[in-house]
Amino acid sequence: MDIKKAKDRVIKLREKINHHNYLYYVKDTPEITDFEFDKLFNELKTLEQEYPETVSTDSPTQRIGAQPSEKFEQVKHRVRLYSLDNANNDEELIDWYNRIKKNYPDEQDIEIVCELKIDGLAVALTYKNGLFEQGATRGNGIVGEDITTNLRTINSIPLKLFDTPEELPDTIEVRGEIFMPKDAFENLNQRRREQGEQEFANPRNAGSGSARQLDPRITAQRKLDIFVYGAVAPERSDDISSSHYDNIKTLGNLGFKVNPDTKICKNIEEALEFCQKWATEKSSLKYATDGVVVKVNSLKKQHELGFTSRSPRWAIAYKFSPEEILTTLENVEFRVGRTGAVTPVALLEPVRLAGTMVARASLHNADEIERLQLRIGDKVYVKKAAEIIPKVIGVDLSQRAEDSKPLAYPEQCPSCGHMLERKEGEVINFCPNFMGCKAQIIGRIEHWVSRNTMDIDGVGGSLIKQFVEHGLIKDPADLYQLTKESLMDLERMADKSAGNVVKSIQASKDRPLGRLINALGIKYVGKETADILGQMYSSIKSIENASFEELEAIEGIGEKIADSIINYFKNPDVLDMIDKLEKYGVKLKQDIEKVDKSKPLLNTNFVITGTLSTMDRKSASDIIKDMGGKVTGSVSKKTSYVVVGESPGSKYDKAVSLGIAVLDESQFIELIEKLQAGGIDEVNE
């Protein structure tokens, strides 16, 4: 394929991918399967790798892959972002409306727009000539933080606008709210529980923190979303349409995700109906909302009404009253996870809260129990944190029984009786009895058989519990020595079902290395990190023998995860388990063909720093990886070369101090060209 045909195909692929991205992430009406979408995306990615000159910032392939930042740069907003005054009840909303009406005595009613208030992170997105140029947090309204690279990872933010009307200004600034959907929030907290990490309190904190990660790859994993609610043209300091509602419709036509429940109301009575409806139905939404934003629809009136020193006079936030309910704390259960983390859960007298029956509520950790001064039998206030997770928030002391006793956090593991430990600086108490704690063993084996790991069909929680209770297994490796005969004494286990279980277990021996690494359950190593390790190493043994410096230097690993991996493989019980896995025939090595030893940059580590003039960092990284090399985010003794562009910063200084070879852009290109031409067989570390 010549360059012209490649460019034409790249343009067509981008149009198709952007169209299907819009249908999937914005309209929620996909037309093709994930497999078909991946096929289009992979074709585009391959073409851009073969023809680097076709890569552009608005390509769907550029959403993920940037290097971590050391800090966020400050951004001065072109047009100030104001805060909103609050109305905490119907009367305050009516008072606001009446103040508006006083300015227009000849009009019986003022048309207003009601939008669900998203509990997230306010951002300003700048587009120039239809292309996404910059994204910033609201900050103090005048100055925010540049989080452009992170926002590019959010699929519902268009990198290129749809066909734009002629009257649309060259530069527009779109305002929106980044949020984490409820299901993404629950999945994130589930992963954090499994890793023994503290959970996020609510989707707002999780979403805001995820959007402000210094490493955009973390943001990409968090499944963030956005609703946009307005736009201005900075050079004109006005909006892009004739009314606020038209403004929203225009944004939807440009490819942005706008809230479908936004409504024009003719008067305050209709607005109050809207607020009351969603105050009772908010739990049915896929995202968290804490109120309704009410705005004057006419842009002319908005400009006439103007602003106070901190907020627009033409808009107000109607806040929902947090739904709390009083019930009885019947007991507290202390659960032990697969990592040994002990989590307290309140067992409550069942009560209806925000649309569902609640019988359990989070207590988070020992510090929270101490803060609440809980006692069994207390009447406790429960609410749903951001409408999702029931949480005990207080105690009605007036109803406390005189003979009640303070609730003591256990000093011993509720599963095995081992003394609990708590590391300095952490909030989680954990059981260190790695091999002797049945709850941990069951948790680890449940993780081992799950879909994202070894995917062993027919082996669920109840069967695993029987395996452990009957002494048939003590670790995941023991699964592979189970026989049909050894299972026959278990409950509900007949000849055929026992045979199917054994067959399913044996079939999992050949899973890809990344899945096996994930199955090991190393603290802080989830699916994405396991995949990185599976790409970087050819076997479990090679990871076991890796040094801290080598692991820490891998892009996407870092100090915390590297330390966890090193400590994991220091455990003699872990080493025994790995020996048994090998003995029972579980594949611990990558297929030999996956490691292409003919590539000239094999075992060569690069760091790229500064701005390159002839290509972007991703293109340079892809060239290195295609030739067998590795690109990491930090300089260490394992680094072979540091490629420097303009303004290289501290990485250049560290390379010089360590005596690592430094290549400027022209030297790097010369090296690559020689390798491609066969002038150099290989590059040694």
C-alpha positions as CSV (number, residue, x, y, z in Angstrom):
1,M,0.0,0.0,0.0
2,D,1.4,3.4,-1.0
3,I,1.2,6.4,1.4
4,K,-1.7,8.0,-0.4
5,K,-3.8,4.8,-0.1
6,A,-2.7,4.5,3.5
7,K,-3.8,8.1,4.3
8,D,-7.2,7.5,2.6
9,R,-7.8,4.3,4.5
10,V,-6.7,5.9,7.8
11,I,-9.2,8.7,7.3
12,K,-12.0,6.3,6.6
13,L,-11.1,4.1,9.5
14,R,-11.1,7.1,11.9
15,E,-14.5,8.2,10.7
16,K,-15.9,4.7,11.2
17,I,-14.4,4.3,14.7
18,N,-15.5,7.8,15.8
19,H,-19.0,7.0,14.6
20,H,-19.2,3.7,16.5
21,N,-17.5,5.2,19.6
22,Y,-20.3,7.9,19.6
23,L,-23.0,5.3,19.2
24,Y,-21.5,3.1,22.0
25,Y,-20.3,5.7,24.6
26,V,-22.7,8.6,24.0
27,K,-25.9,7.2,22.5
28,D,-25.7,3.7,24.1
29,T,-26.9,2.2,20.8
30,P,-24.1,0.1,19.4
31,E,-24.4,-1.1,15.8
32,I,-21.5,-3.6,15.7
33,T,-20.0,-6.1,18.1
34,D,-16.9,-5.5,20.2
35,F,-15.0,-8.0,18.0
36,E,-15.9,-6.0,14.8
37,F,-14.9,-2.7,16.5
38,D,-11.6,-4.1,17.7
39,K,-10.9,-5.3,14.1
40,L,-11.3,-1.7,12.8
41,F,-9.2,-0.3,15.7
42,N,-6.4,-2.7,15.2
43,E,-6.3,-2.1,11.5
44,L,-6.0,1.7,12.1
45,K,-3.3,1.1,14.8
46,T,-1.3,-1.1,12.4
47,L,-1.5,1.4,9.6
48,E,-0.4,4.2,11.8
49,Q,2.6,2.2,13.0
50,E,3.5,1.4,9.4
51,Y,3.0,5.0,8.3
52,P,3.9,7.2,11.3
53,E,3.3,10.3,9.2
54,T,-0.5,9.5,9.2
55,V,-0.7,9.8,13.1
56,S,-2.5,12.9,14.4
57,T,-3.7,14.1,17.8
58,D,-7.4,13.5,16.9
59,S,-6.9,9.8,16.1
60,P,-8.8,7.3,18.3
61,T,-5.5,5.5,18.9
62,Q,-4.1,8.5,20.8
63,R,-6.5,8.3,23.7
64,I,-4.1,6.2,25.8
65,G,-0.4,5.8,26.0
66,A,1.1,9.1,27.2
67,Q,3.9,9.1,29.7
68,P,3.0,10.0,33.4
69,S,3.3,13.6,34.3
70,E,5.3,14.9,37.2
71,K,2.7,17.6,38.0
72,F,-0.2,19.4,36.3
73,E,0.4,22.7,34.7
74,Q,-1.8,25.7,35.7
75,V,-4.3,26.9,33.1
76,K,-5.9,30.4,33.1
77,H,-9.5,30.0,31.9
78,R,-10.4,32.1,28.9
79,V,-13.9,32.7,30.4
80,R,-14.4,32.3,34.2
81,L,-16.2,29.3,35.5
82,Y,-18.6,30.3,38.3
83,S,-20.0,28.4,41.3
84,L,-23.7,28.0,41.9
85,D,-25.8,29.2,44.8
86,N,-27.9,26.5,46.5
87,A,-31.6,26.1,47.1
88,N,-32.0,23.6,49.9
89,N,-35.8,23.3,49.7
90,D,-38.8,24.3,47.6
91,E,-39.2,27.7,49.3
92,E,-35.7,28.8,48.5
93,L,-36.1,27.8,44.8
94,I,-39.4,29.7,44.6
95,D,-37.7,32.8,46.2
96,W,-34.9,32.6,43.5
97,Y,-37.5,32.4,40.7
98,N,-39.4,35.4,42.1
99,R,-36.3,37.5,42.3
100,I,-35.8,36.7,38.6
101,K,-39.4,37.7,37.8
102,K,-39.0,41.1,39.5
103,N,-36.6,42.0,36.6
104,Y,-39.3,41.3,34.0
105,P,-42.6,42.6,35.5
106,D,-44.3,42.4,32.1
107,E,-43.8,38.7,31.8
108,Q,-46.1,36.3,33.7
109,D,-43.6,33.4,33.6
110,I,-39.9,32.9,32.9
111,E,-38.9,29.9,30.9
112,I,-36.3,27.8,32.7
113,V,-34.3,24.7,32.0
114,C,-33.8,21.9,34.6
115,E,-30.7,19.6,34.4
116,L,-29.8,16.8,36.8
117,K,-26.8,18.0,38.8
118,I,-23.9,15.5,38.3
119,D,-21.8,14.9,41.4
120,G,-18.4,15.0,39.7
121,L,-15.5,17.1,38.5
122,A,-16.2,20.3,36.5
123,V,-14.0,20.7,33.5
124,A,-13.6,23.1,30.5
125,L,-12.8,21.6,27.1
126,T,-11.2,23.8,24.5
127,Y,-11.7,23.0,20.8
128,K,-10.0,24.8,18.0
129,N,-11.2,24.3,14.4
130,G,-13.1,21.3,15.6
131,L,-10.2,19.5,17.3
132,F,-9.8,18.9,21.1
133,E,-6.9,21.1,22.2
134,Q,-7.0,21.3,26.0
135,G,-8.9,20.2,29.0
136,A,-8.7,21.8,32.4
137,T,-10.3,21.4,35.8
138,R,-12.5,24.2,37.2
139,G,-10.0,25.0,39.9
140,N,-11.0,28.3,41.5
141,G,-12.9,29.3,38.4
142,I,-10.1,31.5,37.1
143,V,-7.2,29.1,37.2
144,G,-7.4,25.3,36.8
145,E,-5.2,22.4,36.1
146,D,-4.3,21.1,32.7
147,I,-5.5,17.4,32.6
148,T,-5.7,17.2,28.8
149,T,-3.9,13.9,28.5
150,N,-6.2,12.3,31.1
151,L,-9.3,13.6,29.4
152,R,-8.2,12.1,26.1
153,T,-8.7,8.7,27.6
154,I,-12.4,9.2,28.2
155,N,-14.2,7.7,25.2
156,S,-17.3,10.0,25.5
157,I,-15.2,13.1,25.0
158,P,-14.8,13.6,21.2
159,L,-11.3,14.3,19.9
160,K,-12.8,15.7,16.7
161,L,-16.2,17.3,16.4
162,F,-18.8,16.2,13.9
163,D,-19.4,18.4,10.9
164,T,-19.6,21.9,12.3
165,P,-22.0,24.7,11.2
166,E,-20.5,27.7,9.5
167,E,-21.6,30.0,12.3
168,L,-19.7,28.0,14.9
169,P,-16.6,30.0,16.1
170,D,-13.1,28.7,15.4
171,T,-12.6,28.3,19.2
172,I,-15.2,27.1,21.7
173,E,-14.9,26.2,25.3
174,V,-17.3,23.4,26.4
175,R,-18.2,23.0,30.0
176,G,-19.0,19.6,31.5
177,E,-18.9,17.3,34.5
178,I,-16.6,14.3,34.6
179,F,-18.2,11.4,36.7
180,M,-17.7,7.8,37.5
181,P,-20.8,5.6,36.7
182,K,-22.1,3.5,39.5
183,D,-21.1,0.2,38.1
184,A,-17.5,1.4,37.4
185,F,-17.4,2.7,41.0
186,E,-18.5,-0.6,42.4
187,N,-16.0,-2.5,40.3
188,L,-13.2,-0.2,41.3
189,N,-14.0,-0.6,45.0
190,Q,-14.2,-4.4,44.6
191,R,-10.7,-4.4,43.1
192,R,-9.5,-2.3,46.0
193,R,-11.1,-4.6,48.6
194,E,-9.4,-7.6,47.0
195,Q,-6.0,-5.8,47.1
196,G,-6.5,-4.7,50.7
197,E,-6.7,-1.0,49.8
198,Q,-9.0,1.5,51.3
199,E,-12.2,2.0,49.3
200,F,-13.4,5.3,47.8
201,A,-16.2,6.8,49.9
202,N,-18.3,7.8,46.8
203,P,-18.2,8.0,43.0
204,R,-17.5,11.8,43.2
205,N,-14.2,11.3,45.1
206,A,-13.3,8.3,42.9
207,G,-14.1,10.2,39.7
208,S,-12.3,13.4,40.7
209,G,-9.3,11.5,41.9
210,S,-9.2,9.3,38.7
211,A,-9.4,12.3,36.4
212,R,-6.4,13.9,38.2
213,Q,-4.0,11.0,38.2
214,L,-0.5,11.9,37.1
215,D,-0.5,8.6,35.1
216,P,-3.2,8.8,32.3
217,R,-3.2,5.0,32.1
218,I,-4.7,4.8,35.5
219,T,-7.4,7.3,34.4
220,A,-8.1,5.1,31.3
221,Q,-8.7,2.1,33.5
222,R,-11.3,3.9,35.7
223,K,-14.1,4.0,33.0
224,L,-15.0,7.7,33.5
225,D,-17.8,9.4,31.6
226,I,-19.0,13.0,31.0
227,F,-22.1,15.1,30.5
228,V,-21.6,18.5,28.9
229,Y,-24.0,21.3,29.7
230,G,-22.8,24.5,27.9
231,A,-20.3,26.2,25.8
232,V,-18.9,29.7,25.2
233,A,-16.9,31.3,22.4
234,P,-14.0,32.9,24.4
235,E,-13.3,35.6,21.8
236,R,-16.9,36.7,21.9
237,S,-17.6,35.8,25.6
238,D,-21.0,34.5,24.7
239,D,-22.7,31.1,24.0
240,I,-22.9,29.3,20.8
241,S,-26.7,29.2,20.3
242,S,-29.8,31.3,20.8
243,S,-30.9,29.8,24.1
244,H,-29.5,27.6,26.8
245,Y,-31.5,24.6,25.6
246,D,-30.5,25.2,22.0
247,N,-27.0,25.4,23.2
248,I,-27.3,21.8,24.7
249,K,-28.9,20.5,21.5
250,T,-26.1,22.0,19.4
251,L,-23.5,20.3,21.6
252,G,-25.3,17.0,21.1
253,N,-25.2,17.5,17.3
254,L,-21.4,18.1,17.5
255,G,-20.9,14.7,19.1
256,F,-20.9,15.5,22.8
257,K,-22.8,13.5,25.4
258,V,-25.6,15.6,26.9
259,N,-28.0,14.5,29.6
260,P,-31.2,13.1,27.9
261,D,-33.3,14.0,31.0
262,T,-32.7,17.8,30.7
263,K,-36.1,19.5,30.4
264,I,-37.5,23.0,29.5
265,C,-40.0,24.1,32.1
266,K,-42.5,26.9,31.4
267,N,-42.7,28.0,35.0
268,I,-41.6,27.3,38.6
269,E,-44.4,24.8,39.2
270,E,-43.1,22.5,36.4
271,A,-39.5,22.9,37.7
272,L,-40.6,21.8,41.2
273,E,-42.3,18.8,39.7
274,F,-39.1,17.9,37.9
275,C,-37.1,18.3,41.2
276,Q,-39.6,16.2,43.2
277,K,-39.7,13.5,40.6
278,W,-35.9,13.0,40.6
279,A,-35.6,13.3,44.3
280,T,-37.5,10.0,44.5
281,E,-36.3,8.3,41.3
282,K,-32.6,9.2,41.4
283,S,-31.6,5.8,42.6
284,S,-32.7,4.4,39.2
285,L,-30.0,6.3,37.4
286,K,-26.7,4.8,36.4
287,Y,-24.8,7.8,37.9
288,A,-24.9,9.7,41.1
289,T,-26.8,13.0,41.3
290,D,-27.2,15.3,44.3
291,G,-29.7,17.8,42.9
292,V,-31.1,19.8,39.9
293,V,-29.5,22.8,38.3
294,V,-32.2,25.3,37.3
295,K,-31.3,28.0,34.7
296,V,-33.0,30.8,32.9
297,N,-33.3,29.5,29.3
298,S,-33.0,32.9,27.5
299,L,-29.4,33.8,26.8
300,K,-30.4,37.4,26.5
301,K,-31.9,37.3,30.0
302,Q,-28.8,35.5,31.3
303,H,-26.6,38.3,30.0
304,E,-28.9,40.9,31.5
305,L,-29.1,39.3,34.9
306,G,-25.3,38.8,35.0
307,F,-23.3,37.6,38.0
308,T,-22.5,38.2,41.6
309,S,-18.9,38.0,42.7
310,R,-19.1,34.2,42.8
311,S,-22.2,32.9,41.0
312,P,-24.6,33.6,38.1
313,R,-27.9,35.2,39.1
314,W,-29.7,33.3,36.4
315,A,-28.9,29.8,37.8
316,I,-29.2,27.9,41.0
317,A,-28.6,24.4,42.3
318,Y,-31.6,22.7,44.0
319,K,-30.1,20.2,46.4
320,F,-31.8,16.9,47.2
321,S,-32.1,16.2,50.9
322,P,-29.9,13.2,51.7
323,E,-32.1,10.2,52.5
324,E,-31.3,8.8,55.9
325,I,-33.1,6.2,57.9
326,L,-32.9,4.9,61.5
327,T,-32.6,1.2,62.1
328,T,-31.1,-1.2,64.6
329,L,-27.5,-2.5,64.5
330,E,-28.0,-6.2,65.2
331,N,-24.4,-7.3,64.8
332,V,-21.1,-6.6,63.1
333,E,-19.5,-9.2,60.9
334,F,-15.7,-9.1,60.2
335,R,-14.9,-10.5,56.8
336,V,-11.5,-11.8,55.8
337,G,-10.5,-11.3,52.2
338,R,-8.0,-13.2,50.1
339,T,-5.3,-10.7,50.9
340,G,-5.9,-11.0,54.6
341,A,-7.7,-7.6,54.9
342,V,-10.3,-7.6,57.6
343,T,-13.4,-5.5,56.7
344,P,-16.2,-4.8,59.2
345,V,-19.8,-5.0,57.9
346,A,-22.8,-3.8,59.9
347,L,-25.7,-6.3,60.1
348,L,-28.9,-4.3,60.3
349,E,-32.6,-4.8,60.9
350,P,-33.7,-4.7,57.2
351,V,-35.1,-1.4,56.2
352,R,-36.0,0.3,52.8
353,L,-33.6,3.0,51.8
354,A,-33.5,4.9,48.5
355,G,-35.6,2.3,46.7
356,T,-34.0,-1.0,48.0
357,M,-34.1,-3.1,51.1
358,V,-30.9,-2.7,53.1
359,A,-29.7,-5.3,55.7
360,R,-25.9,-4.6,55.5
361,A,-23.9,-1.5,55.6
362,S,-20.2,-0.6,55.3
363,L,-18.2,0.3,58.3
364,H,-14.9,0.6,56.4
365,N,-12.3,0.0,59.1
366,A,-11.4,0.1,62.8
367,D,-11.0,3.9,62.8
368,E,-14.6,4.3,61.6
369,I,-15.9,2.1,64.3
370,E,-14.0,4.1,66.9
371,R,-15.2,7.3,65.5
372,L,-18.9,6.2,65.7
373,Q,-18.4,4.6,69.1
374,L,-20.8,1.8,68.0
375,R,-22.5,-0.7,70.3
376,I,-24.6,-3.7,69.3
377,G,-28.3,-2.8,69.7
378,D,-27.7,0.9,68.8
379,K,-30.2,2.8,66.7
380,V,-28.1,3.9,63.8
381,Y,-28.5,6.3,61.0
382,V,-27.9,4.8,57.6
383,K,-27.7,6.5,54.2
384,K,-26.4,5.4,50.8
385,A,-23.1,7.1,50.0
386,A,-23.8,8.8,46.6
387,E,-27.0,6.6,46.3
388,I,-25.1,3.4,46.0
389,I,-23.4,1.8,49.1
390,P,-25.3,1.8,52.4
391,K,-23.2,3.4,55.1
392,V,-23.6,3.9,58.9
393,I,-23.2,7.6,59.5
394,G,-24.2,8.1,63.1
395,V,-25.9,6.8,66.3
396,D,-29.1,8.0,68.1
397,L,-27.6,8.2,71.6
398,S,-31.0,8.9,73.1
399,Q,-32.1,5.4,72.3
400,R,-29.0,3.6,73.5
401,A,-29.5,0.8,76.1
402,E,-27.9,1.5,79.5
403,D,-26.3,-1.9,79.7
404,S,-24.8,-1.8,76.2
405,K,-21.0,-2.2,75.8
406,P,-18.6,-0.6,73.3
407,L,-17.9,-2.7,70.2
408,A,-14.4,-4.0,70.3
409,Y,-12.5,-4.5,67.0
410,P,-11.1,-8.1,67.1
411,E,-7.4,-8.5,67.9
412,Q,-7.5,-12.0,66.3
413,C,-8.5,-13.1,62.9
414,P,-12.2,-14.2,62.9
415,S,-11.3,-17.1,60.5
416,C,-8.1,-18.6,61.9
417,G,-7.5,-16.9,65.3
418,H,-4.1,-15.5,64.3
419,M,-3.2,-12.1,65.8
420,L,-4.1,-9.3,63.4
421,E,-1.5,-6.7,62.2
422,R,-1.7,-3.2,61.0
423,K,1.1,-1.6,59.1
424,E,2.2,1.9,59.9
425,G,0.3,4.5,57.7
426,E,-2.4,2.0,56.6
427,V,-6.0,1.9,57.8
428,I,-6.6,-1.8,57.2
429,N,-6.1,-4.6,59.8
430,F,-5.0,-7.8,58.2
431,C,-4.3,-11.4,59.0
432,P,-0.7,-12.5,58.2
433,N,-1.5,-16.2,58.3
434,F,-1.1,-16.6,54.6
435,M,-1.4,-20.4,54.4
436,G,-3.3,-21.3,57.6
437,C,-6.3,-18.9,57.3
438,K,-9.2,-20.7,55.6
439,A,-10.9,-17.5,54.6
440,Q,-7.8,-16.3,52.7
441,I,-7.4,-19.7,51.1
442,I,-11.0,-19.8,49.9
443,G,-10.7,-16.2,48.7
444,R,-7.5,-16.9,46.7
445,I,-8.9,-20.0,45.1
446,E,-12.1,-18.2,44.2
447,H,-9.9,-15.5,42.6
448,W,-7.9,-18.2,40.8
449,V,-10.9,-19.8,39.1
450,S,-12.6,-16.6,38.2
451,R,-13.2,-15.5,34.6
452,N,-10.4,-13.0,34.3
453,T,-7.8,-15.4,35.6
454,M,-7.8,-19.2,35.0
455,D,-11.5,-19.2,34.1
456,I,-12.3,-22.7,35.5
457,D,-16.0,-23.4,34.8
458,G,-18.1,-25.3,37.3
459,V,-15.9,-24.5,40.3
460,G,-17.8,-22.0,42.4
461,G,-17.7,-20.7,46.0
462,S,-19.7,-23.5,47.6
463,L,-17.6,-26.2,46.0
464,I,-14.3,-24.4,46.9
465,K,-15.4,-24.2,50.5
466,Q,-16.0,-28.0,50.5
467,F,-12.5,-28.5,49.0
468,V,-11.0,-26.5,51.8
469,E,-13.2,-27.9,54.6
470,H,-12.4,-31.5,53.6
471,G,-8.7,-30.8,53.5
472,L,-8.5,-31.5,49.8
473,I,-6.6,-28.3,48.9
474,K,-4.6,-25.7,50.7
475,D,-3.6,-23.5,47.7
476,P,-4.6,-23.2,44.0
477,A,-1.9,-25.7,42.9
478,D,-3.7,-28.4,44.8
479,L,-6.6,-28.1,42.4
480,Y,-4.6,-29.8,39.8
481,Q,-4.0,-33.0,41.8
482,L,-7.7,-33.5,42.4
483,T,-9.1,-36.7,41.0
484,K,-12.7,-37.8,40.3
485,E,-12.4,-40.4,43.1
486,S,-11.3,-37.7,45.6
487,L,-14.4,-35.7,44.9
488,M,-17.0,-38.4,45.2
489,D,-17.6,-37.9,49.0
490,L,-18.5,-34.3,48.5
491,E,-22.1,-33.0,48.8
492,R,-24.1,-33.2,45.5
493,M,-21.1,-34.8,43.7
494,A,-21.9,-37.7,41.4
495,D,-19.6,-39.6,39.0
496,K,-20.4,-37.4,36.0
497,S,-20.2,-34.0,37.8
498,A,-17.0,-35.0,39.5
499,G,-15.5,-35.9,36.1
500,N,-16.6,-32.6,34.6
501,V,-15.0,-30.6,37.5
502,V,-11.7,-32.4,37.1
503,K,-11.8,-32.0,33.3
504,S,-12.5,-28.2,33.7
505,I,-9.6,-27.8,36.1
506,Q,-7.2,-29.7,33.8
507,A,-8.2,-27.6,30.8
508,S,-7.0,-24.5,32.5
509,K,-3.4,-25.5,32.6
510,D,-2.6,-23.7,29.3
511,R,-3.9,-20.2,30.0
512,P,-1.9,-17.3,28.8
513,L,0.9,-16.0,31.1
514,G,-0.9,-12.7,31.8
515,R,-3.9,-14.6,33.2
516,L,-1.7,-16.8,35.4
517,I,0.0,-13.8,36.8
518,N,-3.3,-12.2,37.6
519,A,-4.5,-15.5,39.2
520,L,-1.6,-15.5,41.6
521,G,-3.3,-12.6,43.4
522,I,-0.2,-10.5,44.1
523,K,-1.1,-7.4,46.0
524,Y,-1.7,-4.3,43.7
525,V,-1.3,-6.5,40.6
526,G,-4.6,-6.6,38.8
527,K,-5.5,-7.6,35.2
528,E,-3.8,-4.6,33.5
529,T,-0.6,-4.9,35.5
530,A,-0.6,-8.7,35.0
531,D,-0.9,-8.2,31.2
532,I,2.1,-5.8,31.3
533,L,4.2,-8.3,33.2
534,G,3.0,-11.0,30.7
535,Q,4.3,-9.0,27.8
536,M,7.6,-8.1,29.5
537,Y,8.6,-11.6,30.8
538,S,8.7,-15.0,29.3
539,S,8.0,-17.0,32.5
540,I,6.9,-16.9,36.2
541,K,10.6,-17.7,37.1
542,S,11.9,-14.7,35.2
543,I,9.5,-12.4,37.2
544,E,10.5,-14.2,40.4
545,N,14.2,-13.5,39.6
546,A,13.7,-9.9,38.6
547,S,15.3,-7.2,40.7
548,F,13.4,-4.3,42.3
549,E,15.1,-1.8,40.0
550,E,14.2,-3.8,36.9
551,L,10.5,-4.1,37.9
552,E,10.2,-0.5,39.1
553,A,11.5,0.8,35.8
554,I,8.8,-1.0,33.8
555,E,6.2,1.4,32.4
556,G,3.0,0.9,34.4
557,I,4.7,-0.8,37.4
558,G,6.4,1.7,39.7
559,E,7.8,1.5,43.2
560,K,4.7,0.3,45.1
561,I,3.9,-2.6,42.8
562,A,7.6,-3.6,42.4
563,D,8.0,-3.8,46.1
564,S,4.8,-6.0,46.4
565,I,6.1,-8.4,43.7
566,I,9.5,-8.7,45.4
567,N,7.9,-9.5,48.7
568,Y,5.4,-11.9,47.2
569,F,8.2,-14.1,45.8
570,K,10.1,-14.0,49.1
571,N,7.3,-16.1,50.7
572,P,8.4,-19.7,50.9
573,D,4.8,-20.9,50.7
574,V,4.4,-19.1,47.4
575,L,7.6,-20.7,46.0
576,D,6.3,-24.1,47.1
577,M,3.0,-23.5,45.3
578,I,4.8,-22.5,42.1
579,D,6.9,-25.6,42.3
580,K,3.7,-27.7,42.6
581,L,2.1,-25.9,39.7
582,E,5.1,-26.8,37.5
583,K,5.0,-30.4,38.8
584,Y,1.3,-30.7,38.0
585,G,1.8,-29.4,34.4
586,V,0.5,-25.9,34.6
587,K,2.1,-23.8,31.9
588,L,4.4,-21.2,33.6
589,K,6.2,-20.1,30.5
590,Q,5.3,-18.0,27.5
591,D,5.0,-19.8,24.2
592,I,8.5,-19.8,22.7
593,E,7.3,-18.0,19.5
594,K,6.1,-15.0,21.5
595,V,9.7,-14.1,22.3
596,D,11.3,-13.1,18.9
597,K,15.0,-13.3,19.6
598,S,15.8,-11.9,16.1
599,K,14.6,-8.4,16.9
600,P,17.6,-6.1,17.2
601,L,16.5,-4.2,20.3
602,L,15.7,-7.2,22.4
603,N,16.7,-6.7,26.0
604,T,17.3,-2.9,25.4
605,N,15.5,-0.4,27.6
606,F,14.7,3.1,26.4
607,V,13.5,6.2,28.2
608,I,12.1,9.1,26.0
609,T,12.1,12.6,27.5
610,G,11.4,16.1,26.2
611,T,9.6,17.1,23.0
612,L,10.6,15.4,19.7
613,S,10.3,17.5,16.6
614,T,9.8,14.9,13.8
615,M,7.5,12.5,15.7
616,D,5.6,12.2,18.9
617,R,6.7,10.1,21.8
618,K,4.1,7.4,21.1
619,S,5.5,6.9,17.5
620,A,9.0,6.7,18.8
621,S,7.9,4.2,21.5
622,D,6.1,2.1,18.9
623,I,9.2,1.9,16.7
624,I,11.3,0.7,19.7
625,K,8.7,-1.9,20.7
626,D,8.3,-3.2,17.2
627,M,12.1,-3.8,17.1
628,G,11.9,-5.7,20.4
629,G,12.9,-2.9,22.8
630,K,11.2,-1.7,25.9
631,V,10.2,1.8,26.8
632,T,9.9,2.7,30.4
633,G,8.8,5.8,32.3
634,S,11.8,6.3,34.6
635,V,15.6,6.2,34.3
636,S,17.4,3.5,36.2
637,K,20.6,1.4,36.0
638,K,18.7,-1.0,33.7
639,T,18.1,1.8,31.1
640,S,20.2,1.4,27.9
641,Y,19.5,4.7,26.2
642,V,17.7,7.9,27.0
643,V,16.3,9.7,24.0
644,V,16.1,13.5,24.6
645,G,14.1,16.1,22.8
646,E,13.6,19.8,23.7
647,S,13.2,20.6,27.5
648,P,14.2,17.1,28.7
649,G,14.1,17.9,32.4
650,S,15.3,15.7,35.3
651,K,15.5,12.4,33.4
652,Y,18.3,13.8,31.3
653,D,20.2,14.8,34.4
654,K,19.7,11.4,36.0
655,A,20.9,9.6,32.8
656,V,24.1,11.7,32.9
657,S,24.7,11.0,36.6
658,L,24.3,7.2,36.0
659,G,26.5,7.3,32.9
660,I,23.7,6.1,30.6
661,A,24.0,6.7,26.9
662,V,22.1,9.8,25.8
663,L,20.8,10.1,22.2
664,D,19.4,13.3,20.7
665,E,16.6,12.9,18.2
666,S,18.8,12.8,15.1
667,Q,21.1,10.2,16.7
668,F,18.1,8.1,17.7
669,I,16.7,8.2,14.1
670,E,20.2,7.3,12.7
671,L,20.4,4.3,15.1
672,I,16.9,3.1,14.0
673,E,17.6,3.5,10.3
674,K,20.9,1.5,10.6
675,L,19.1,-1.3,12.4
676,Q,16.3,-1.3,9.9
677,A,18.8,-1.4,7.0
678,G,20.7,-4.3,8.7
679,G,23.8,-2.2,9.2
680,I,23.8,-3.2,12.9
681,D,22.8,-6.7,13.9
682,E,21.8,-5.9,17.5
683,V,22.2,-3.4,20.2
684,N,23.8,-4.6,23.5
685,E,22.9,-3.2,26.9
